[in-house]
Amino acid sequence: MSFSVKFNGKTGTFEKKVALLDLIKDAPNCRDFICAKVNNRVRELTYEVYYDADIEFLTLADHDAVKVYEASLRYLVAMAFARCYPKLHVRFAYNVSRCVSIHLLDPNAVGDTAMLIKLNKELETIVAADFPLKREIVSDKKAYEIYKERNFPDKTAILKYRPEKTVHFYECDGYLNYMYSRMVPSTGYLKSYKLRLYAPGFLLQYPRSETKGEIPPFEDAPTFGRTLKESHDWAKVVGIDTIAHINREIEKAGEVEFINICEDRHNRMLAELGEMIEDDIDDIRLVCVAGPSSSGKTTFANRLRIELLSRGIRPIRISIDDYYKPKGEAPLGEDGEPDLESIDALDIEYFNQNMLDLISGKETELPKFDFEKGHRVFGRKVKIGKDEPIIVEGIHALNDQLTTSIPKNNKFKIFISPQAQINLDDHNPMSLTDLRLLRRMVRDKKFRGSPAEETLSMWPKVRAGEFKWIYSTQEGADYVFNSFLPYELPVMKKYAMPLLEAIDRDSPYFPNAERLMRLLKFFVDMPDDWVPCNSLMREFIGGSCYADV
């Protein structure tokens, strides 16, 4: 029985199944294509179509293609290590400058120039050989034997939590591994990368969709890198550095104990912050809190206020959102719509005048932005004393453009974001961004009634704003607060899965939904009964004691 296939503006009719690769084999620069969407599902180029299909071939300018390429690159690097240093285990994680970091797990191993040269030579050899990556399917029992034989205890541990009874592997010139992702057809596709020393290991740079498929320039971020290291070190000490370990700890310690362990880390960070601010309270007038979307800024600002109150410091809270210009004066984005992520959407002059008046001890009428009316209205009248710093919360709070009139020594800057350093196994890190996307999706549904598709549709624009306005300010922060709670995905699972499952397979957002469901399925289910009412988690799932504050 014949079927029709639409691709690249053409329609073809076939009598028997046809591989995606065969459809583009005569196209110029056919190796620019990394994968394809077949009826909105991301497929490898080796996939064979046998039904009516609309096909969109994807390049490195597409987010889904970059995901496939990056996973394939990790496979390539793991393979090079296995060939050059067969006894050395490595761990991948997401790190500074949109790179993948490569940690050498042998405590005596340190990356050096000789190792870099040897690895680069091996990578070039494997790419030039253009070895095919062949997918194999085995039983979970057989997979366990394979992992055990190759001394991969991290990979055997996660098998227990896979609902499927079979496991996929990719074989490449005798090397076996699995990256929980679709892959490129062969190693010859992986020509664009940069491996660099970054003591004590390496960094792997790769093309990004937001830079149109180019490798972005390297920009070191020591503050961000230090926070990630602290996050991993703590997770390692507590024994929750992988999904399997998190699941095991919940099963072993119980829900109450595990929640308290995670929450106590936030309590200690807040106490540390309180002490730092108290020690310099004679100078600090503004406590500026910023971070990307769904970092937990609002709950954090409330908890910080309580922490300072316990020290005899009486702060007030101000949201930068109340200083938006009237709707008609907001700058327009590339799509012609008001760009509320831009700092130019704020009335900076008015904000600075309010802050100066407050710091000077003047009674000041603060605005409240009415989003239904699209403009500011008059709000509360406030007068503060010497022991009353102002907690300023918003995505631009750390941007010095916003507080040009306030001396540097009067500002204490806090950057907040969930800095998760959790892996499925040593070769498969969890995306830092996916956690925030799930948080926002659950919150949008809970408090705005928005379906997951709406959140997913806005996410690229949100991310573009973060890269443009937020991440560069992190390096100027006096403190970075890691808002990640290791128990949150087991709790979030019951809220997020129904939202993702409701997305139709024909939706353009189904590939993202499918990817997120693949992540969530590995976590055990955990009720939220014992999540404290003041937890940052409550900002997303509801039940916060700060809801009306």
C-alpha positions as CSV (number, residue, x, y, z in Angstrom):
1,M,0.0,0.0,0.0
2,S,1.5,3.4,-1.0
3,F,2.0,6.4,1.2
4,S,2.8,10.1,0.8
5,V,5.7,12.0,2.3
6,K,6.0,15.8,2.3
7,F,9.5,17.3,2.8
8,N,11.4,20.3,1.7
9,G,8.5,21.6,-0.3
10,K,8.1,18.4,-2.2
11,T,5.7,15.4,-2.0
12,G,6.8,11.9,-2.8
13,T,4.8,8.7,-3.0
14,F,6.4,5.4,-1.9
15,E,5.4,1.8,-2.0
16,K,7.8,0.6,0.7
17,K,9.4,2.2,3.7
18,V,12.1,4.7,3.1
19,A,14.8,6.0,5.4
20,L,15.0,9.8,6.1
21,L,18.6,9.7,5.0
22,D,17.6,8.5,1.5
23,L,15.2,11.4,1.1
24,I,18.0,14.0,1.4
25,K,21.0,12.1,0.1
26,D,21.2,14.2,-3.0
27,A,20.5,17.5,-1.3
28,P,23.4,20.0,-1.2
29,N,25.0,20.1,2.3
30,C,22.9,17.2,3.3
31,R,25.1,16.7,6.4
32,D,23.9,20.0,7.8
33,F,20.7,18.1,8.7
34,I,21.1,16.5,12.2
35,C,17.6,14.9,12.7
36,A,14.0,15.5,11.6
37,K,10.5,16.0,12.8
38,V,8.2,13.4,11.4
39,N,4.6,14.4,12.1
40,N,6.0,16.5,15.0
41,R,8.0,13.7,16.6
42,V,11.8,14.1,16.6
43,R,13.4,11.2,14.7
44,E,16.9,10.1,13.8
45,L,17.9,10.3,10.2
46,T,18.2,6.5,10.1
47,Y,14.4,6.3,10.9
48,E,12.3,4.6,8.2
49,V,9.0,6.1,7.3
50,Y,6.2,3.8,6.2
51,Y,3.1,6.0,6.5
52,D,1.8,9.4,5.4
53,A,4.1,12.0,6.9
54,D,5.0,15.6,7.0
55,I,8.8,15.8,7.5
56,E,10.9,18.8,8.6
57,F,14.6,18.3,8.5
58,L,16.4,20.1,11.3
59,T,19.8,21.8,11.4
60,L,21.9,23.2,14.3
61,A,19.8,26.4,14.1
62,D,17.0,24.3,15.7
63,H,16.8,23.6,19.4
64,D,15.8,19.9,18.9
65,A,18.7,19.3,16.6
66,V,21.2,20.8,19.1
67,K,19.9,18.4,21.8
68,V,20.6,15.4,19.5
69,Y,24.0,16.8,18.5
70,E,25.1,17.6,22.1
71,A,24.2,14.1,23.3
72,S,26.0,12.6,20.3
73,L,29.1,14.7,21.2
74,R,29.0,13.4,24.8
75,Y,29.0,9.9,23.3
76,L,31.9,10.8,21.1
77,V,34.0,12.1,24.0
78,A,33.2,9.2,26.3
79,M,34.3,6.9,23.5
80,A,37.6,8.8,23.1
81,F,38.2,8.5,26.8
82,A,37.5,4.8,26.7
83,R,40.0,4.4,24.0
84,C,42.7,6.6,25.3
85,Y,42.3,6.0,29.1
86,P,40.2,2.8,29.5
87,K,40.5,2.8,33.3
88,L,39.6,6.5,33.8
89,H,35.9,7.2,34.5
90,V,34.5,10.6,33.6
91,R,31.3,12.5,34.5
92,F,29.6,15.1,32.4
93,A,27.7,18.1,33.7
94,Y,26.4,21.4,32.3
95,N,28.6,24.3,33.2
96,V,29.8,27.8,32.5
97,S,29.5,29.5,29.1
98,R,26.8,27.0,27.9
99,C,29.5,24.2,27.9
100,V,29.6,20.6,29.1
101,S,32.2,20.1,31.8
102,I,34.1,16.8,32.0
103,H,35.1,15.8,35.4
104,L,37.8,13.1,35.9
105,L,36.5,10.8,38.6
106,D,39.9,9.3,39.5
107,P,41.0,11.5,42.5
108,N,44.6,11.4,41.2
109,A,43.8,12.4,37.6
110,V,44.2,15.9,36.5
111,G,43.6,17.2,33.0
112,D,46.7,18.6,31.3
113,T,47.9,19.7,27.9
114,A,49.3,16.2,27.0
115,M,45.9,14.7,27.8
116,L,44.1,17.4,25.8
117,I,46.3,16.8,22.7
118,K,45.8,13.0,22.9
119,L,42.0,13.3,23.3
120,N,41.7,15.8,20.4
121,K,43.7,13.6,18.2
122,E,41.5,10.6,19.0
123,L,38.3,12.6,18.5
124,E,39.6,13.8,15.1
125,T,40.4,10.1,14.2
126,I,36.9,8.9,15.2
127,V,35.2,11.7,13.3
128,A,37.2,11.2,10.2
129,A,36.5,7.5,10.2
130,D,32.7,8.3,10.1
131,F,31.8,5.2,12.1
132,P,28.0,4.5,12.1
133,L,26.1,4.6,15.4
134,K,23.9,1.6,15.4
135,R,21.0,1.3,17.8
136,E,20.5,-2.0,19.5
137,I,17.7,-3.1,21.8
138,V,18.4,-5.6,24.7
139,S,16.4,-6.7,27.7
140,D,17.0,-4.8,31.0
141,K,18.6,-8.0,32.4
142,K,21.1,-8.1,29.5
143,A,21.7,-4.3,29.9
144,Y,22.5,-4.9,33.6
145,E,25.1,-7.5,32.6
146,I,26.7,-5.2,30.0
147,Y,26.9,-2.3,32.4
148,K,28.3,-4.5,35.2
149,E,30.9,-6.0,32.8
150,R,32.1,-2.5,31.9
151,N,32.1,-1.3,35.5
152,F,29.3,1.2,35.2
153,P,27.6,1.1,38.6
154,D,25.9,4.5,38.0
155,K,24.2,3.0,34.9
156,T,23.1,-0.2,36.6
157,A,21.6,1.9,39.5
158,I,19.1,3.8,37.3
159,L,17.9,0.6,35.5
160,K,15.8,-0.1,38.6
161,Y,13.7,3.0,38.0
162,R,13.1,2.6,34.2
163,P,9.5,1.5,33.6
164,E,10.4,-0.2,30.3
165,K,11.7,-3.8,30.2
166,T,14.1,-3.1,27.3
167,V,17.1,-0.8,27.0
168,H,18.6,0.9,23.9
169,F,22.3,0.9,23.3
170,Y,24.3,2.6,20.6
171,E,27.3,0.6,19.2
172,C,30.1,2.4,17.4
173,D,33.2,0.5,16.2
174,G,32.9,-1.8,19.2
175,Y,32.1,0.9,21.8
176,L,28.7,0.7,23.6
177,N,26.9,3.4,25.5
178,Y,23.5,5.1,25.8
179,M,22.8,8.8,26.1
180,Y,19.0,8.7,26.7
181,S,18.7,10.6,23.4
182,R,18.4,10.2,19.7
183,M,21.7,10.3,17.9
184,V,23.3,11.4,14.7
185,P,23.8,8.6,12.0
186,S,27.6,8.5,12.2
187,T,30.6,10.2,13.8
188,G,31.3,12.2,10.7
189,Y,28.5,14.5,11.6
190,L,30.3,15.7,14.7
191,K,32.8,18.1,13.3
192,S,31.9,21.2,15.2
193,Y,33.2,21.3,18.8
194,K,35.9,22.7,21.0
195,L,37.6,20.8,23.8
196,R,39.5,23.0,26.2
197,L,41.3,22.6,29.5
198,Y,39.4,23.9,32.5
199,A,41.2,22.7,35.7
200,P,41.0,20.1,37.0
201,G,39.2,18.7,33.9
202,F,37.9,19.9,30.6
203,L,35.1,21.9,29.0
204,L,33.3,20.8,25.8
205,Q,31.9,23.7,23.7
206,Y,29.2,22.9,21.1
207,P,27.0,24.7,18.6
208,R,23.9,26.4,20.0
209,S,20.6,27.2,18.3
210,E,20.5,30.7,19.8
211,T,23.7,31.5,18.0
212,K,22.3,30.1,14.7
213,G,24.3,26.8,14.9
214,E,27.6,28.4,15.8
215,I,29.7,27.7,18.9
216,P,29.3,30.8,21.1
217,P,32.5,32.6,22.3
218,F,33.8,31.3,25.6
219,E,33.0,33.5,28.5
220,D,34.2,32.4,31.9
221,A,31.9,32.8,34.8
222,P,33.8,32.0,38.0
223,T,30.9,32.8,40.4
224,F,28.5,30.6,38.5
225,G,31.1,27.8,38.2
226,R,31.8,28.0,42.0
227,T,28.1,27.7,42.7
228,L,27.8,24.6,40.5
229,K,30.8,23.0,42.2
230,E,29.3,23.7,45.7
231,S,26.0,22.2,44.6
232,H,27.7,19.0,43.3
233,D,30.0,18.7,46.3
234,W,27.0,19.0,48.7
235,A,24.9,16.5,46.7
236,K,27.9,14.1,46.7
237,V,28.4,14.4,50.5
238,V,24.7,13.8,51.2
239,G,24.6,11.0,48.6
240,I,22.0,12.5,46.2
241,D,24.1,13.3,43.1
242,T,22.1,11.1,40.7
243,I,18.4,10.4,40.2
244,A,18.9,6.9,41.4
245,H,20.5,8.1,44.6
246,I,17.7,10.6,45.2
247,N,15.1,7.8,44.7
248,R,17.1,5.6,47.0
249,E,17.3,8.2,49.7
250,I,13.6,8.8,49.6
251,E,12.9,5.1,49.9
252,K,15.6,4.7,52.7
253,A,15.2,7.8,54.8
254,G,11.5,8.5,54.2
255,E,9.8,11.5,52.8
256,V,9.8,13.6,56.0
257,E,13.5,13.2,56.6
258,F,14.5,13.8,53.0
259,I,12.4,16.9,52.7
260,N,14.0,18.3,55.9
261,I,17.5,17.6,54.7
262,C,16.9,19.6,51.6
263,E,15.0,22.4,53.3
264,D,17.7,22.7,56.0
265,R,20.3,23.5,53.3
266,H,18.1,26.5,52.3
267,N,17.8,27.5,56.0
268,R,21.6,27.5,56.4
269,M,22.1,29.6,53.2
270,L,19.5,32.1,54.5
271,A,21.2,32.2,57.9
272,E,24.5,32.8,56.1
273,L,23.0,35.6,54.1
274,G,21.4,37.2,57.2
275,E,24.8,37.3,58.9
276,M,26.5,38.9,55.9
277,I,23.8,41.6,55.7
278,E,23.8,42.2,59.4
279,D,27.6,42.6,59.5
280,D,27.3,45.4,56.9
281,I,23.9,46.9,57.8
282,D,25.2,50.4,58.3
283,D,26.1,50.6,54.6
284,I,23.5,48.4,52.9
285,R,20.3,50.2,51.8
286,L,19.2,48.0,48.9
287,V,19.2,44.2,48.9
288,C,18.8,43.4,45.3
289,V,17.4,40.0,44.3
290,A,17.4,38.8,40.7
291,G,17.4,35.5,38.8
292,P,15.9,33.9,35.7
293,S,12.2,32.8,35.4
294,S,10.9,30.4,38.0
295,S,13.9,30.6,40.3
296,G,11.7,31.2,43.4
297,K,12.5,34.9,43.7
298,T,9.2,35.9,45.5
299,T,9.3,33.2,48.2
300,F,13.0,33.8,48.7
301,A,12.5,37.5,49.2
302,N,9.8,36.8,51.8
303,R,12.0,34.3,53.6
304,L,14.9,36.7,53.6
305,R,12.7,39.4,55.1
306,I,11.8,37.0,57.9
307,E,15.5,36.1,58.4
308,L,16.4,39.7,58.7
309,L,13.5,40.4,61.1
310,S,14.8,37.7,63.4
311,R,18.0,39.8,63.6
312,G,16.3,43.1,64.4
313,I,16.5,44.4,60.9
314,R,13.2,45.5,59.4
315,P,13.2,45.5,55.6
316,I,10.5,46.4,53.2
317,R,9.9,44.7,49.9
318,I,9.5,46.3,46.5
319,S,8.8,44.6,43.2
320,I,10.4,46.0,40.1
321,D,7.3,44.9,38.2
322,D,5.5,47.9,39.7
323,Y,7.8,50.2,37.7
324,Y,6.8,49.1,34.2
325,K,6.1,52.0,31.9
326,P,2.5,52.3,30.6
327,K,1.7,49.5,28.1
328,G,1.9,51.8,25.1
329,E,5.4,52.9,26.0
330,A,7.0,49.5,26.3
331,P,9.7,48.7,23.7
332,L,8.8,46.2,21.0
333,G,10.6,42.9,20.5
334,E,11.6,41.3,17.2
335,D,8.1,39.9,17.0
336,G,6.5,43.3,17.2
337,E,5.0,42.6,20.6
338,P,5.7,44.5,23.8
339,D,9.0,43.2,25.3
340,L,8.5,43.1,29.0
341,E,11.8,41.3,29.5
342,S,13.7,44.4,28.4
343,I,15.1,46.8,31.0
344,D,13.8,49.6,28.8
345,A,10.3,48.5,29.7
346,L,10.9,50.0,33.2
347,D,10.7,53.6,34.3
348,I,14.3,53.7,35.5
349,E,14.3,57.4,36.4
350,Y,11.1,57.1,38.5
351,F,12.5,54.0,40.3
352,N,15.7,55.7,41.2
353,Q,13.9,58.8,42.5
354,N,11.7,56.6,44.7
355,M,14.8,54.7,46.1
356,L,16.7,58.0,46.8
357,D,13.7,59.5,48.5
358,L,13.3,56.4,50.7
359,I,17.0,56.2,51.6
360,S,16.9,59.9,52.5
361,G,14.2,59.2,55.0
362,K,11.4,60.9,53.0
363,E,7.8,59.6,53.0
364,T,7.3,58.1,49.6
365,E,4.2,56.9,47.7
366,L,5.1,53.7,45.9
367,P,3.4,52.7,42.7
368,K,1.5,49.5,42.0
369,F,1.3,48.3,38.4
370,D,-2.2,47.4,37.4
371,F,-1.7,44.8,34.6
372,E,-5.4,44.8,33.7
373,K,-5.4,48.6,33.1
374,G,-1.8,48.5,31.7
375,H,-0.5,51.3,33.8
376,R,0.7,52.2,37.3
377,V,-1.6,53.3,40.0
378,F,-0.8,54.9,43.4
379,G,0.0,52.4,46.2
380,R,1.2,52.6,49.7
381,K,3.0,55.4,51.4
382,V,6.2,54.4,53.0
383,K,8.9,55.9,55.2
384,I,11.9,53.9,56.4
385,G,14.6,54.3,59.0
386,K,18.3,53.4,59.2
387,D,17.5,49.7,60.2
388,E,15.1,49.2,57.3
389,P,16.8,48.2,54.1
390,I,14.8,47.8,50.9
391,I,14.5,44.3,49.3
392,V,14.2,44.9,45.6
393,E,13.1,41.9,43.6
394,G,12.9,41.4,39.9
395,I,14.8,40.1,36.9
396,H,16.8,43.4,36.5
397,A,17.5,44.0,40.1
398,L,21.3,43.3,39.7
399,N,21.6,45.4,36.6
400,D,23.5,48.6,37.5
401,Q,21.5,50.4,34.8
402,L,18.5,50.2,37.1
403,T,20.2,51.7,40.1
404,T,22.5,54.3,38.6
405,S,21.8,56.8,41.4
406,I,22.6,54.4,44.3
407,P,26.3,54.1,45.4
408,K,27.8,50.6,45.0
409,N,28.5,50.2,48.7
410,N,24.8,50.7,49.4
411,K,23.8,47.7,47.4
412,F,23.9,44.0,48.3
413,K,23.3,41.8,45.3
414,I,21.8,38.3,45.5
415,F,21.5,36.1,42.4
416,I,19.0,33.2,42.8
417,S,18.6,30.2,40.5
418,P,18.2,26.4,40.8
419,Q,21.7,25.1,40.2
420,A,21.0,21.4,39.9
421,Q,24.0,19.2,39.4
422,I,22.1,15.9,39.2
423,N,22.7,13.2,36.6
424,L,20.9,10.2,35.3
425,D,24.3,8.6,35.3
426,D,27.8,9.9,34.9
427,H,27.4,10.4,31.1
428,N,24.0,12.0,31.2
429,P,23.5,15.3,33.1
430,M,20.1,16.8,33.8
431,S,19.4,20.1,32.1
432,L,19.5,23.1,34.4
433,T,16.8,24.8,32.2
434,D,14.3,21.9,32.2
435,L,13.9,22.2,35.9
436,R,12.8,25.8,35.7
437,L,10.6,25.1,32.7
438,L,8.7,22.4,34.7
439,R,8.4,24.8,37.6
440,R,6.9,27.4,35.4
441,M,4.6,25.0,33.7
442,V,3.1,23.8,37.0
443,R,2.8,27.3,38.3
444,D,1.2,28.7,35.2
445,K,-1.5,26.0,35.4
446,K,-2.0,26.3,39.1
447,F,-2.4,30.1,39.3
448,R,-3.3,31.2,35.8
449,G,-5.1,28.1,34.4
450,S,-2.6,28.1,31.4
451,P,-2.1,24.8,29.6
452,A,1.4,23.5,29.2
453,E,1.4,24.4,25.5
454,E,1.1,28.1,26.3
455,T,4.1,27.9,28.7
456,L,6.1,26.1,26.1
457,S,5.2,28.6,23.4
458,M,6.5,31.5,25.5
459,W,9.7,29.7,26.8
460,P,12.0,30.6,23.8
461,K,11.3,34.3,24.3
462,V,11.8,34.0,28.0
463,R,15.1,32.3,27.5
464,A,16.2,34.9,24.9
465,G,15.5,37.6,27.5
466,E,17.5,35.7,30.1
467,F,20.6,35.5,27.9
468,K,20.3,39.2,27.0
469,W,19.6,40.7,30.4
470,I,20.1,38.3,33.4
471,Y,23.0,35.9,33.2
472,S,25.6,38.6,32.7
473,T,24.7,40.2,36.0
474,Q,25.3,37.0,38.0
475,E,29.1,37.6,38.1
476,G,28.6,40.9,40.0
477,A,26.5,39.2,42.8
478,D,27.6,39.3,46.4
479,Y,25.9,36.0,47.0
480,V,24.4,33.2,44.8
481,F,21.5,31.4,46.3
482,N,20.9,27.9,44.9
483,S,17.1,27.4,45.0
484,F,17.2,23.8,43.9
485,L,15.5,21.3,46.2
486,P,16.5,17.7,45.4
487,Y,13.0,16.4,46.3
488,E,11.2,18.8,44.0
489,L,11.0,16.6,40.9
490,P,9.5,13.6,42.7
491,V,6.9,16.0,44.1
492,M,6.4,17.9,40.8
493,K,5.9,14.7,38.8
494,K,2.3,14.3,39.7
495,Y,1.5,17.9,38.7
496,A,3.6,18.0,35.5
497,M,2.9,14.6,33.9
498,P,-0.8,15.2,33.3
499,L,-0.1,18.6,31.7
500,L,2.5,17.0,29.4
501,E,0.4,14.0,28.6
502,A,-2.4,16.4,27.5
503,I,-0.3,17.8,24.7
504,D,-1.4,16.2,21.4
505,R,1.1,14.4,19.3
506,D,0.3,16.7,16.4
507,S,1.2,19.8,18.5
508,P,4.4,21.6,17.6
509,Y,5.3,21.4,21.3
510,F,5.0,17.6,21.6
511,P,8.8,17.0,21.1
512,N,9.5,19.1,24.2
513,A,6.7,17.4,26.1
514,E,8.1,14.0,25.2
515,R,11.6,14.9,26.3
516,L,10.3,16.2,29.7
517,M,8.2,13.1,30.3
518,R,11.2,10.9,29.6
519,L,13.1,12.8,32.4
520,L,10.2,12.7,34.9
521,K,9.5,9.0,34.5
522,F,12.8,8.1,36.3
523,F,11.8,9.7,39.6
524,V,9.7,7.9,42.2
525,D,6.4,9.5,43.1
526,M,6.4,11.6,46.3
527,P,3.4,13.3,47.9
528,D,3.6,17.0,48.9
529,D,2.0,16.6,52.4
530,W,5.2,17.3,54.3
531,V,6.5,20.2,52.1
532,P,6.6,23.2,54.5
533,C,4.3,26.1,53.7
534,N,7.2,28.5,53.5
535,S,9.2,26.3,51.1
536,L,10.2,27.7,47.7
537,M,8.5,24.7,46.3
538,R,5.1,26.1,47.4
539,E,5.5,29.0,45.0
540,F,4.9,26.5,42.2
541,I,2.6,23.8,43.5
542,G,0.5,26.1,45.8
543,G,-0.1,26.1,49.5
544,S,2.4,28.9,50.3
545,C,1.9,30.8,53.6
546,Y,3.2,33.9,51.6
547,A,0.3,33.8,49.1
548,D,-1.2,37.0,50.3
549,V,1.9,38.7,51.5
